[in-house]
Amino acid sequence: MLNELMKFEADDSIKYMSTKELHILIPKYYEKFQMIKVETEVKTLGIFSFWFDKESDQHEFFLPAVITMVPSEIVFKTVGGEEYVYCTFRKGDTFIKNRNVVKAEYIAYALFSMYLEKGRMPDLISYDKEAFMFDIVGNVTGSKASSFNHSIFEVIYAHLARDPKDVHQFYRLTDMKYPPIRLKLSNLPNVTTSLTSRLISGYLTQSITTSLIHENEFESPLEELLRQ
């Protein structure tokens, strides 16, 4: 979609050439991983939402690399309680200053931390695309994420995605009419499904407290085996 509106220059920059204004929202919490810096230019992780002037539908831009952008306007905006950097591009603006991105393995760790450990998955990344993200991340960043079996991420995301009306219900078992909520890996009461997993998945005091408060609804085959 965007490629058709861009001009690839000889100096390796990419210019936005449409007469429609292009708007993007970049999460400000990228600061925690030192992956956004706002001055006259915006140096940021290339994962954000975008839309065109007079359009309500938003789209996802997914490039797990740090890029430099030079928009016409830069403002800070709060949406749904979250802070964002809001950029507006007009015809002739530099969308990416240098398309030869640097491979950076730490980006894979940052994304794993944001999306899995902290459960801050971007809303525009749909449930059926989540497991494929780290396929791209490994190839672009040069990290070992590309060596992991794709099925591992499918299992993790399927386990963390829950029904927005009931966090104990796996999203894959619903009618999927609404987007899922994503649990943090550290959400011990809801991520774990058995007494044993609760006891070994966190700090001892937290694990014991969680095990006492949340009773098992069923016995797992692993626990039956351990009791023998």
Secondary structure, DSSP 4 states (H G I P E B T S, - for coil): --GGGEEE-TTS-EEE--SS-EEEEEEGGGGGGT-EEESSSEEEEEEEEEEETT----EEEEEEEEEEEB-SEEEEEEETTEEEEEEEE-TT-EEES-SSPPP-THHHHHHHIIIIIS----TTS-HHHHTTHHHHHHHHH--GGGGS-HHHHHHHHHHHEEETTEEEEEGGGS---SPPEE--TT-HHHH--SHHHHHHSS-HHHHHHHHHHS--SS--HHHHHHH-
